[in-house]
Amino acid sequence: MARSTTIIALVQTLVVIGGFVAVGVVLKAAGYPENPMWVRWNPAAVFLRHYGGWLLLVPIIWTYCAGATLRNDDSRF
């Protein structure tokens, strides 16, 4: 069970990092830091670009809770 938990946490982490990098690449390719008047940046993409690193807390907290449950044989979570 611990092996599958580790694999799922690794996949979640890679998806978050990949998405963060992909959003950054697309925004930079479109000229993000400069603000041309004819371009309206998607607020969700800009938010993910600025605060996407915080999404790494989801797999970290999930892995901690899963590990604590496996260690204690307690299913409170």
Chimera marker file (.cmm) of the C-alpha trace (Angstrom):
<marker_set name="trace">
<marker id="1" x="0.000" y="0.000" z="0.000" r="1" g="1" b="0" radius="0.5"/>
<marker id="2" x="2.826" y="2.426" z="0.775" r="1" g="1" b="0" radius="0.5"/>
<marker id="3" x="4.310" y="1.920" z="-2.694" r="1" g="1" b="0" radius="0.5"/>
<marker id="4" x="1.088" y="2.929" z="-4.441" r="1" g="1" b="0" radius="0.5"/>
<marker id="5" x="0.760" y="5.973" z="-2.168" r="1" g="1" b="0" radius="0.5"/>
<marker id="6" x="4.263" y="7.063" z="-3.108" r="1" g="1" b="0" radius="0.5"/>
<marker id="7" x="3.609" y="6.588" z="-6.827" r="1" g="1" b="0" radius="0.5"/>
<marker id="8" x="0.362" y="8.584" z="-6.704" r="1" g="1" b="0" radius="0.5"/>
<marker id="9" x="2.051" y="11.401" z="-4.761" r="1" g="1" b="0" radius="0.5"/>
<marker id="10" x="4.901" y="11.475" z="-7.283" r="1" g="1" b="0" radius="0.5"/>
<marker id="11" x="2.464" y="11.651" z="-10.209" r="1" g="1" b="0" radius="0.5"/>
<marker id="12" x="0.525" y="14.478" z="-8.517" r="1" g="1" b="0" radius="0.5"/>
<marker id="13" x="3.739" y="16.406" z="-7.906" r="1" g="1" b="0" radius="0.5"/>
<marker id="14" x="4.904" y="15.949" z="-11.505" r="1" g="1" b="0" radius="0.5"/>
<marker id="15" x="1.525" y="17.108" z="-12.852" r="1" g="1" b="0" radius="0.5"/>
<marker id="16" x="1.631" y="20.260" z="-10.709" r="1" g="1" b="0" radius="0.5"/>
<marker id="17" x="5.219" y="21.057" z="-11.712" r="1" g="1" b="0" radius="0.5"/>
<marker id="18" x="4.512" y="20.305" z="-15.382" r="1" g="1" b="0" radius="0.5"/>
<marker id="19" x="1.428" y="22.522" z="-15.383" r="1" g="1" b="0" radius="0.5"/>
<marker id="20" x="3.284" y="25.347" z="-13.666" r="1" g="1" b="0" radius="0.5"/>
<marker id="21" x="6.095" y="25.177" z="-16.227" r="1" g="1" b="0" radius="0.5"/>
<marker id="22" x="3.671" y="24.866" z="-19.169" r="1" g="1" b="0" radius="0.5"/>
<marker id="23" x="1.698" y="27.941" z="-18.095" r="1" g="1" b="0" radius="0.5"/>
<marker id="24" x="4.949" y="29.864" z="-17.729" r="1" g="1" b="0" radius="0.5"/>
<marker id="25" x="6.166" y="28.819" z="-21.186" r="1" g="1" b="0" radius="0.5"/>
<marker id="26" x="2.888" y="29.758" z="-22.867" r="1" g="1" b="0" radius="0.5"/>
<marker id="27" x="2.718" y="33.129" z="-21.117" r="1" g="1" b="0" radius="0.5"/>
<marker id="28" x="6.356" y="33.937" z="-21.926" r="1" g="1" b="0" radius="0.5"/>
<marker id="29" x="5.854" y="32.889" z="-25.567" r="1" g="1" b="0" radius="0.5"/>
<marker id="30" x="2.924" y="35.305" z="-25.764" r="1" g="1" b="0" radius="0.5"/>
<marker id="31" x="5.054" y="38.098" z="-24.266" r="1" g="1" b="0" radius="0.5"/>
<marker id="32" x="3.690" y="38.043" z="-20.715" r="1" g="1" b="0" radius="0.5"/>
<marker id="33" x="5.871" y="40.397" z="-18.661" r="1" g="1" b="0" radius="0.5"/>
<marker id="34" x="5.230" y="43.256" z="-21.078" r="1" g="1" b="0" radius="0.5"/>
<marker id="35" x="1.652" y="44.398" z="-21.150" r="1" g="1" b="0" radius="0.5"/>
<marker id="36" x="0.592" y="45.221" z="-24.716" r="1" g="1" b="0" radius="0.5"/>
<marker id="37" x="-2.709" y="47.042" z="-24.884" r="1" g="1" b="0" radius="0.5"/>
<marker id="38" x="-4.296" y="44.528" z="-27.281" r="1" g="1" b="0" radius="0.5"/>
<marker id="39" x="-3.692" y="41.473" z="-25.075" r="1" g="1" b="0" radius="0.5"/>
<marker id="40" x="-5.901" y="40.542" z="-22.118" r="1" g="1" b="0" radius="0.5"/>
<marker id="41" x="-4.222" y="37.904" z="-20.001" r="1" g="1" b="0" radius="0.5"/>
<marker id="42" x="-6.403" y="35.147" z="-18.610" r="1" g="1" b="0" radius="0.5"/>
<marker id="43" x="-6.638" y="35.843" z="-14.858" r="1" g="1" b="0" radius="0.5"/>
<marker id="44" x="-6.569" y="32.114" z="-14.019" r="1" g="1" b="0" radius="0.5"/>
<marker id="45" x="-3.341" y="31.604" z="-15.984" r="1" g="1" b="0" radius="0.5"/>
<marker id="46" x="-1.696" y="34.623" z="-14.380" r="1" g="1" b="0" radius="0.5"/>
<marker id="47" x="-2.809" y="33.446" z="-10.927" r="1" g="1" b="0" radius="0.5"/>
<marker id="48" x="-1.346" y="29.976" z="-11.576" r="1" g="1" b="0" radius="0.5"/>
<marker id="49" x="1.870" y="31.544" z="-12.821" r="1" g="1" b="0" radius="0.5"/>
<marker id="50" x="2.265" y="33.655" z="-9.686" r="1" g="1" b="0" radius="0.5"/>
<marker id="51" x="0.976" y="31.221" z="-7.037" r="1" g="1" b="0" radius="0.5"/>
<marker id="52" x="1.188" y="27.795" z="-8.704" r="1" g="1" b="0" radius="0.5"/>
<marker id="53" x="3.980" y="26.693" z="-6.393" r="1" g="1" b="0" radius="0.5"/>
<marker id="54" x="1.506" y="26.621" z="-3.513" r="1" g="1" b="0" radius="0.5"/>
<marker id="55" x="-0.338" y="23.793" z="-5.275" r="1" g="1" b="0" radius="0.5"/>
<marker id="56" x="2.579" y="21.545" z="-4.313" r="1" g="1" b="0" radius="0.5"/>
<marker id="57" x="1.160" y="21.564" z="-0.794" r="1" g="1" b="0" radius="0.5"/>
<marker id="58" x="-1.738" y="19.366" z="-1.947" r="1" g="1" b="0" radius="0.5"/>
<marker id="59" x="0.346" y="16.236" z="-2.704" r="1" g="1" b="0" radius="0.5"/>
<marker id="60" x="2.625" y="16.918" z="0.257" r="1" g="1" b="0" radius="0.5"/>
<marker id="61" x="-0.271" y="17.123" z="2.729" r="1" g="1" b="0" radius="0.5"/>
<marker id="62" x="-2.020" y="14.187" z="1.056" r="1" g="1" b="0" radius="0.5"/>
<marker id="63" x="1.132" y="12.046" z="1.327" r="1" g="1" b="0" radius="0.5"/>
<marker id="64" x="1.586" y="12.994" z="4.974" r="1" g="1" b="0" radius="0.5"/>
<marker id="65" x="-2.024" y="12.103" z="5.844" r="1" g="1" b="0" radius="0.5"/>
<marker id="66" x="-1.833" y="8.825" z="3.916" r="1" g="1" b="0" radius="0.5"/>
<marker id="67" x="1.448" y="7.922" z="5.598" r="1" g="1" b="0" radius="0.5"/>
<marker id="68" x="0.095" y="8.752" z="9.049" r="1" g="1" b="0" radius="0.5"/>
<marker id="69" x="-2.957" y="6.591" z="8.387" r="1" g="1" b="0" radius="0.5"/>
<marker id="70" x="-0.820" y="3.674" z="7.200" r="1" g="1" b="0" radius="0.5"/>
<marker id="71" x="1.547" y="3.971" z="10.154" r="1" g="1" b="0" radius="0.5"/>
<marker id="72" x="-1.123" y="4.165" z="12.834" r="1" g="1" b="0" radius="0.5"/>
<marker id="73" x="-3.657" y="1.782" z="11.278" r="1" g="1" b="0" radius="0.5"/>
<marker id="74" x="-6.178" y="4.486" z="12.036" r="1" g="1" b="0" radius="0.5"/>
<marker id="75" x="-8.717" y="5.610" z="9.459" r="1" g="1" b="0" radius="0.5"/>
<marker id="76" x="-9.680" y="9.000" z="10.875" r="1" g="1" b="0" radius="0.5"/>
<marker id="77" x="-8.853" y="10.738" z="7.599" r="1" g="1" b="0" radius="0.5"/>
<link id1="1" id2="2" r="1" g="1" b="0" radius="0.2"/>
<link id1="2" id2="3" r="1" g="1" b="0" radius="0.2"/>
<link id1="3" id2="4" r="1" g="1" b="0" radius="0.2"/>
<link id1="4" id2="5" r="1" g="1" b="0" radius="0.2"/>
<link id1="5" id2="6" r="1" g="1" b="0" radius="0.2"/>
<link id1="6" id2="7" r="1" g="1" b="0" radius="0.2"/>
<link id1="7" id2="8" r="1" g="1" b="0" radius="0.2"/>
<link id1="8" id2="9" r="1" g="1" b="0" radius="0.2"/>
<link id1="9" id2="10" r="1" g="1" b="0" radius="0.2"/>
<link id1="10" id2="11" r="1" g="1" b="0" radius="0.2"/>
<link id1="11" id2="12" r="1" g="1" b="0" radius="0.2"/>
<link id1="12" id2="13" r="1" g="1" b="0" radius="0.2"/>
<link id1="13" id2="14" r="1" g="1" b="0" radius="0.2"/>
<link id1="14" id2="15" r="1" g="1" b="0" radius="0.2"/>
<link id1="15" id2="16" r="1" g="1" b="0" radius="0.2"/>
<link id1="16" id2="17" r="1" g="1" b="0" radius="0.2"/>
<link id1="17" id2="18" r="1" g="1" b="0" radius="0.2"/>
<link id1="18" id2="19" r="1" g="1" b="0" radius="0.2"/>
<link id1="19" id2="20" r="1" g="1" b="0" radius="0.2"/>
<link id1="20" id2="21" r="1" g="1" b="0" radius="0.2"/>
<link id1="21" id2="22" r="1" g="1" b="0" radius="0.2"/>
<link id1="22" id2="23" r="1" g="1" b="0" radius="0.2"/>
<link id1="23" id2="24" r="1" g="1" b="0" radius="0.2"/>
<link id1="24" id2="25" r="1" g="1" b="0" radius="0.2"/>
<link id1="25" id2="26" r="1" g="1" b="0" radius="0.2"/>
<link id1="26" id2="27" r="1" g="1" b="0" radius="0.2"/>
<link id1="27" id2="28" r="1" g="1" b="0" radius="0.2"/>
<link id1="28" id2="29" r="1" g="1" b="0" radius="0.2"/>
<link id1="29" id2="30" r="1" g="1" b="0" radius="0.2"/>
<link id1="30" id2="31" r="1" g="1" b="0" radius="0.2"/>
<link id1="31" id2="32" r="1" g="1" b="0" radius="0.2"/>
<link id1="32" id2="33" r="1" g="1" b="0" radius="0.2"/>
<link id1="33" id2="34" r="1" g="1" b="0" radius="0.2"/>
<link id1="34" id2="35" r="1" g="1" b="0" radius="0.2"/>
<link id1="35" id2="36" r="1" g="1" b="0" radius="0.2"/>
<link id1="36" id2="37" r="1" g="1" b="0" radius="0.2"/>
<link id1="37" id2="38" r="1" g="1" b="0" radius="0.2"/>
<link id1="38" id2="39" r="1" g="1" b="0" radius="0.2"/>
<link id1="39" id2="40" r="1" g="1" b="0" radius="0.2"/>
<link id1="40" id2="41" r="1" g="1" b="0" radius="0.2"/>
<link id1="41" id2="42" r="1" g="1" b="0" radius="0.2"/>
<link id1="42" id2="43" r="1" g="1" b="0" radius="0.2"/>
<link id1="43" id2="44" r="1" g="1" b="0" radius="0.2"/>
<link id1="44" id2="45" r="1" g="1" b="0" radius="0.2"/>
<link id1="45" id2="46" r="1" g="1" b="0" radius="0.2"/>
<link id1="46" id2="47" r="1" g="1" b="0" radius="0.2"/>
<link id1="47" id2="48" r="1" g="1" b="0" radius="0.2"/>
<link id1="48" id2="49" r="1" g="1" b="0" radius="0.2"/>
<link id1="49" id2="50" r="1" g="1" b="0" radius="0.2"/>
<link id1="50" id2="51" r="1" g="1" b="0" radius="0.2"/>
<link id1="51" id2="52" r="1" g="1" b="0" radius="0.2"/>
<link id1="52" id2="53" r="1" g="1" b="0" radius="0.2"/>
<link id1="53" id2="54" r="1" g="1" b="0" radius="0.2"/>
<link id1="54" id2="55" r="1" g="1" b="0" radius="0.2"/>
<link id1="55" id2="56" r="1" g="1" b="0" radius="0.2"/>
<link id1="56" id2="57" r="1" g="1" b="0" radius="0.2"/>
<link id1="57" id2="58" r="1" g="1" b="0" radius="0.2"/>
<link id1="58" id2="59" r="1" g="1" b="0" radius="0.2"/>
<link id1="59" id2="60" r="1" g="1" b="0" radius="0.2"/>
<link id1="60" id2="61" r="1" g="1" b="0" radius="0.2"/>
<link id1="61" id2="62" r="1" g="1" b="0" radius="0.2"/>
<link id1="62" id2="63" r="1" g="1" b="0" radius="0.2"/>
<link id1="63" id2="64" r="1" g="1" b="0" radius="0.2"/>
<link id1="64" id2="65" r="1" g="1" b="0" radius="0.2"/>
<link id1="65" id2="66" r="1" g="1" b="0" radius="0.2"/>
<link id1="66" id2="67" r="1" g="1" b="0" radius="0.2"/>
<link id1="67" id2="68" r="1" g="1" b="0" radius="0.2"/>
<link id1="68" id2="69" r="1" g="1" b="0" radius="0.2"/>
<link id1="69" id2="70" r="1" g="1" b="0" radius="0.2"/>
<link id1="70" id2="71" r="1" g="1" b="0" radius="0.2"/>
<link id1="71" id2="72" r="1" g="1" b="0" radius="0.2"/>
<link id1="72" id2="73" r="1" g="1" b="0" radius="0.2"/>
<link id1="73" id2="74" r="1" g="1" b="0" radius="0.2"/>
<link id1="74" id2="75" r="1" g="1" b="0" radius="0.2"/>
<link id1="75" id2="76" r="1" g="1" b="0" radius="0.2"/>
<link id1="76" id2="77" r="1" g="1" b="0" radius="0.2"/>
</marker_set>
